[in-house]
Amino acid sequence: IVAGPDPLAPTAGVDTTYCEGAPRVKMSASGSLGATFNWYSDAGLTTLIQISDTLTPPYSTIGVTPYFVTQTVNGCESPTAATVTITINPLPIITAEDSTAVTDCLNPDGTISITAKRLTFILALASVG
């Protein structure tokens, strides 16, 4: 019996960041002609998620989740995996309230308080008239 070298890790998609609740896009892997691709949820390659050249991230939990993909060629699986990391950020929390009543749109005489968490924003003021 003659055995060849183990296949190399496949090429995998790019790391991606999503906002909480946004639709997730399929990750893809490519490699040797005729290879099959095994997607795992752990670096130890023990928890198989799917066998396919694409994977839509199955989890939508806020945080950072790595996915690992190997390729199998002629019955031999690559001992190392390519990694694609998906980051899901929480939605910003914005609240606004009148601090004092705004009674006239042409002559603003009140204030509005805005509180934001997990968000950077720029406030622009414009005058009417």
N, C-alpha and C positions, 0 to 999 in steps of 0.2 A: 504494500500500500504506500502510495506516494502522497504526501500532504503538502499543500502549498502554504504560503503565509496567510495569516489571518487577514481578513479584509480590514481596511482602514475605517475610521469613523466616517459617516456620511457628512455631506454638507447640509446644514440646516438653515432655516429662515432666520430673520433678524429679531433681536429682542424688541418687544413692543410694550408701550404703555397705554392703558385705557382708563377712561373715567368709569366709575361705578355705574353699572347698568347699561353701558354702551355695548353694541353688538361686537362680538369677538370675531376676528378673521382667522381663517385657516392658516396654520403653520405648515411649512412644507419641508421635505427632505429629498435630497438627490444623491446618487452615488453610482456604483458600478451597474453596468447593463444587466438586467434581470434580477437585481437585488430586491429583497423585501425589507421593509422598514418597521422596526419595533419601537414604539413610544412608551416610555416609562415615567412614573411619577417620582422616582427616587434615584439618587446617584449610584446606589448599589445594584441597580438594574434588576430588582426583584419584583416590582409591582408593575406588570404590563398593563397599559391602558388600551392600546390599540395597535393593530398591524395594518399599516397603510402608509402611503407616501405623504399623506396630509393628516393633520389633526386640528380640530377646532378645540381650543382650550376648554376642557370640561368644567373648570371651576371658575366662579366669579367672585371669590372671596377677596376682600380688600387686602392688599399686601403684595409681596413678591413671591412668585411661584416658578421654579425652574422645571422644565420638561427635558427629558433626555431621550435621544433617538440613536439607535444602532442600525446597522444594515447587515442582512444575512445574504451571503453569496455562496452558492453550491453547498448549502447546509451548514456553513460556518458563520457564526455571528461575530461581528467586530467586538473585541474586548473593551474598547473605549467607545464613548458616546459623544455625539455633538450635543450641545446644550442650547436651548432657547428659553429665555427668561421673560415671563409676562408679569408686568406690574399693573395692578389695578388700584388707582387712587380714589379716595372717597370724594363724593361730591362736596363742593363748598357749601358752607352754611352762611346764608346772608339774611339779616333781619333789618328792617327799616321802620322807623316810627317818627311821627311828628314830635319834635321837642316842644315847639310852640306852633300854634295853628298858622298855616299859610292861608291868608284870606283873599289875596288878590294876585292873579297870574301876571299882571303887568307891573305890579310894584311888590315884589316878594318881601314879606315882612316877617317871615317865620324861619325856622330851621328844621332840618331833617337829620336825624342821627342814623348812621349806617354802621352796623357791626358785621364784620366778616371773619370767619374762621377758615383756614386752609385755602386762602385766596389772596392774591395780590391784585389791587385794582387802582385805576387812576380816575379821579373825579374831575370832570371838566364843568366849569360853570359858564353859562352863556347868558347874555343879557338880551332882553326882548325890547324892541322899541325902535 
